[in-house]
Amino acid sequence: MSKIVEVAAAVMLRAGGTEFLLAQRPEGKVYAGYWEFPGGKVEPGESVRDALIRELQEELGITVTACSPWLTRQFTYPHATVRLNFWRVTAWEGEIGITAPLEHAAVDWQKTGKTATVSPILPANDPILKALSLPTMMAITNAEHEGTERQLERLEEALQTGLRLIQVRDKGWPPAQRLWFAEAVYRLAHSHGALVVINGDEEIARKVGADGVHLSSASLASCTQRPDFTWVGASCHNAAEITRAGELGLDYALFGPVLPTPTHPETTGLGWAEFAGQLAGNTLPVLALGGMKPEMCQEAQQHGAHGIALMRGW
């Protein structure tokens, strides 16, 4: 097996995470003219974070002041096998290319969730572009306990203030009632451009026209092939299940519980340190679950999460 080259890759975000930076490889390098995320090789004895900061200083002339791990992808090119350690960079000092010469042919800011306006892009980055379009907060429905009328009212309020990802859960209902509610959520969500995934029922997801399905950890364990939907995620309780979700090519995972929840106050949860430890090397975006509140999103991201998922308080 060929040696794996460790690479620090920067997902530079601005405008509240709605824009990210791509850089074009210069003449004289492998894949000259291709677009990629800025970054470079991790030197011996260097941490990924230190490599990221050094590379962005050298390539873009900026000093990183806020960054956090996100996900890792391994890719084999004809010339090398690379492990791309993607970190999100959310704050920096200096202007790109102003305080030092660029080491790229060009740079360009792109809109997350939109088709890239530059090409060609290095093939290793295709899954990253999709992952960037995943909203950072998921609302999980709880209409069984709150009631459908109040739940739909709250969903509309949340959609008006920016919610863009909903998981329809409510698994205790009869199929007909669950289908009716899923249809109502779908109509409401899509009028605001939000994504809808259905927990555990591919038939309802297809009838509704939902964007995808969400697998329980039990369904994940028995799954042998990724369901045929645009978005597929799974609930995970340990690093092995997150790895399994990645092997199946799923788009995201929910991982927790991180903190105690109202329904299970006796359960202490993983805590942030254990959460971050089990995320090391994850290949897909992970949403922190359990005891989350909207204001915890940044803290979750600092510990390697893509964002948060919550059943209450969204």
C-alpha positions in Angstrom: 0.0 0.0 0.0 1.3 3.4 -1.0 2.2 6.0 1.7 -0.7 8.2 2.7 0.1 11.9 2.4 -1.5 14.0 5.2 -3.0 17.2 3.9 -4.6 20.2 5.8 -7.4 21.6 3.7 -9.1 24.9 4.6 -12.8 25.5 4.1 -12.8 29.2 4.5 -16.2 30.6 5.3 -17.6 34.1 5.2 -21.0 35.8 5.2 -22.3 33.6 8.0 -21.1 30.4 6.2 -23.0 31.1 3.0 -19.8 31.6 1.0 -16.6 29.5 0.8 -13.3 29.9 -1.0 -11.8 27.8 -3.8 -8.3 28.3 -5.2 -6.9 27.3 -8.6 -3.8 25.3 -8.9 -1.0 27.1 -10.8 1.0 26.0 -13.8 3.8 23.6 -13.1 1.8 21.6 -10.4 0.0 18.3 -10.7 -3.6 19.1 -11.8 -2.7 22.6 -12.9 -5.8 24.7 -13.6 -8.0 22.6 -11.2 -9.8 24.2 -8.4 -9.5 23.0 -4.8 -9.7 24.1 -1.2 -6.5 25.9 -0.1 -4.0 24.1 2.1 -1.1 21.7 1.8 0.9 18.9 3.2 1.4 18.4 6.9 5.1 18.4 7.7 6.7 15.8 10.0 6.0 16.6 13.7 3.4 19.2 12.7 -0.2 19.1 13.8 -3.0 19.5 11.2 -4.0 22.8 12.8 -0.4 24.2 12.7 -0.1 23.1 9.1 -3.3 24.8 8.2 -2.3 28.1 9.8 1.2 27.9 8.1 -0.2 27.1 4.7 -2.8 29.8 4.7 -0.1 32.3 5.7 2.1 31.2 2.9 -0.5 30.8 0.2 -3.0 33.6 1.0 -1.1 36.0 3.2 -3.6 35.7 6.1 -3.3 34.8 9.8 -6.0 32.4 11.0 -7.7 33.4 14.2 -10.6 30.9 14.4 -10.7 27.4 13.0 -12.1 24.0 13.9 -12.0 20.4 12.6 -14.8 19.3 10.3 -14.3 16.0 8.4 -11.6 13.8 6.8 -11.6 12.2 3.3 -9.1 9.8 1.8 -8.6 9.9 -2.0 -6.2 8.1 -4.3 -4.9 10.1 -7.3 -2.7 8.5 -10.0 0.3 10.2 -8.3 -0.5 9.8 -4.6 -3.0 8.7 -1.9 -3.9 11.7 0.2 -5.9 12.1 3.5 -7.6 15.4 3.4 -8.2 16.9 6.8 -10.8 19.5 6.3 -11.0 22.3 8.8 -13.5 25.2 8.8 -11.8 28.6 9.0 -14.2 31.3 10.2 -12.0 34.2 11.1 -8.6 35.6 10.0 -6.5 38.7 9.9 -5.3 40.3 6.7 -6.7 40.4 3.1 -6.3 37.4 0.9 -3.4 37.9 -1.5 -2.7 41.5 -0.3 -0.1 41.0 2.4 1.7 38.2 0.6 1.8 36.9 -3.0 -0.7 34.2 -3.9 0.6 30.7 -4.6 -2.5 30.1 -6.7 -3.5 31.1 -10.2 -6.7 32.6 -8.8 -9.2 32.4 -6.0 -12.9 32.7 -6.0 -15.7 32.9 -3.5 -18.6 30.4 -4.1 -22.1 30.1 -2.7 -22.8 27.1 -0.5 -25.6 24.9 -1.8 -25.2 26.3 -5.3 -23.6 24.7 -8.4 -19.9 25.8 -8.5 -19.3 28.6 -11.1 -15.6 27.5 -11.6 -14.3 24.3 -13.2 -12.7 21.8 -13.2 -12.7 21.0 -9.5 -10.5 18.3 -8.1 -12.5 15.1 -7.9 -11.8 14.5 -4.2 -13.8 17.6 -3.4 -17.2 16.6 -4.8 -18.5 15.1 -1.5 -17.2 18.2 0.3 -19.3 20.5 -1.8 -22.4 18.6 -1.0 -21.5 18.5 2.7 -21.2 22.2 2.7 -24.8 22.6 1.5 -26.1 20.7 4.5 -27.7 23.2 7.0 -26.1 23.4 10.4 -29.3 23.0 12.4 -31.8 20.1 12.2 -35.2 20.3 13.8 -36.7 17.0 14.8 -40.5 16.9 15.0 -42.2 15.9 18.2 -45.9 16.3 17.2 -46.9 13.2 19.0 -46.4 15.1 22.3 -46.9 18.7 21.3 -49.8 18.2 18.9 -49.8 18.7 15.1 -51.3 22.2 15.1 -48.8 23.7 17.5 -45.9 21.8 15.9 -46.8 23.2 12.4 -47.1 26.7 13.8 -43.7 26.4 15.4 -42.2 25.0 12.3 -43.5 27.9 10.2 -42.1 30.4 12.7 -38.7 28.6 12.6 -38.7 28.5 8.8 -39.3 32.2 8.7 -36.2 32.8 10.8 -33.9 30.5 8.9 -34.5 26.8 9.7 -33.6 24.8 6.6 -33.5 21.1 7.7 -36.3 19.1 9.2 -36.5 15.4 10.2 -40.1 14.1 10.5 -39.9 11.6 13.4 -43.2 10.8 15.2 -42.8 7.1 14.8 -45.6 6.0 17.1 -48.4 7.2 14.9 -50.4 4.9 12.5 -49.0 5.1 8.9 -52.0 7.2 7.6 -51.6 9.9 10.3 -47.8 10.0 9.9 -48.2 10.4 6.1 -50.7 13.2 6.5 -48.3 15.0 8.9 -45.3 14.4 6.7 -47.1 15.9 3.7 -48.0 19.0 5.7 -44.4 19.4 6.9 -43.1 18.9 3.3 -45.5 21.5 1.8 -44.5 24.0 4.5 -40.8 23.3 4.4 -40.5 23.5 0.6 -42.3 26.8 0.4 -39.3 28.1 2.3 -36.6 26.1 0.4 -35.9 23.7 3.4 -34.9 20.1 3.2 -37.1 17.3 4.7 -36.0 13.8 5.6 -38.3 11.1 6.9 -37.3 8.9 9.9 -37.2 5.2 9.0 -39.9 5.0 6.4 -38.8 5.0 2.7 -42.4 4.5 1.5 -43.7 7.6 3.2 -40.6 9.5 2.0 -41.4 8.5 -1.6 -45.1 9.3 -1.4 -44.4 12.7 0.1 -41.6 13.5 -2.3 -39.2 14.1 0.6 -35.6 15.0 0.1 -34.4 11.9 1.9 -34.6 9.4 4.7 -33.1 9.1 8.2 -32.0 5.7 9.5 -32.1 4.6 13.1 -28.9 3.0 14.5 -30.6 -0.4 14.2 -31.5 0.2 10.5 -27.9 1.4 9.9 -26.5 -1.8 11.4 -28.6 -3.9 9.0 -28.2 -1.7 6.0 -26.1 -3.1 3.1 -26.7 -0.4 0.5 -27.4 3.3 0.6 -31.1 4.0 0.1 -31.8 5.8 -3.2 -32.5 9.3 -2.0 -30.7 12.6 -2.4 -30.1 12.9 1.3 -29.6 10.0 3.7 -28.5 10.2 7.3 -28.4 8.0 10.4 -28.5 8.1 14.2 -25.2 7.0 15.7 -24.1 6.3 19.3 -20.4 5.6 18.8 -17.5 6.1 16.5 -18.0 2.6 14.9 -21.5 3.6 13.8 -20.3 6.9 12.3 -17.6 4.9 10.4 -20.3 2.6 9.1 -22.4 5.5 7.9 -19.4 6.8 6.0 -18.7 3.4 4.5 -22.3 3.3 3.1 -21.8 6.8 1.6 -24.4 8.5 3.8 -24.5 12.3 3.8 -24.6 13.0 7.5 -24.8 11.4 11.0 -26.5 12.4 14.2 -24.3 11.6 17.2 -25.2 11.7 20.9 -26.5 12.2 23.5 -23.9 14.8 24.2 -25.6 16.3 27.2 -28.5 15.3 29.5 -32.0 15.6 28.0 -35.4 16.4 29.5 -36.6 12.9 28.6 -33.5 11.2 30.1 -32.1 13.5 32.8 -30.4 10.6 34.5 -28.2 10.1 31.5 -25.1 12.3 31.8 -24.3 12.2 28.1 -20.9 11.9 26.4 -19.7 15.4 27.2 -17.9 17.6 24.7 -14.5 16.1 25.1 -15.7 12.5 24.5 -17.8 13.7 21.6 -14.8 15.3 19.9 -12.6 12.3 20.6 -15.1 9.9 18.9 -15.4 12.2 15.9 -11.7 12.1 15.1 -11.3 11.0 11.4 -15.1 11.1 10.6 -15.7 11.2 6.9 -19.1 12.9 6.8 -20.8 15.8 8.6 -21.9 15.0 12.1 -24.7 16.9 14.0 -24.5 16.9 17.8 -27.6 15.6 19.4 -28.9 15.5 23.0 -29.5 18.5 25.2 -28.8 21.0 22.4 -30.0 24.5 22.2 -29.6 26.8 19.2 -26.9 28.9 20.9 -24.8 25.8 21.3 -24.1 25.5 17.6 -20.7 27.3 17.7 -19.6 25.2 20.7 -20.5 22.0 18.8 -18.5 23.1 15.8 -15.5 23.9 17.9 -15.6 20.2 18.9 -15.7 19.0 15.3 -19.5 18.9 14.7 -21.1 20.2 11.5 -23.9 21.6 13.6 -26.6 20.5 16.0 -29.9 18.6 15.9 -32.7 19.2 18.5 -36.2 18.1 19.2 -37.1 20.9 21.6 -36.1 24.5 21.4 -35.8 25.0 17.7 
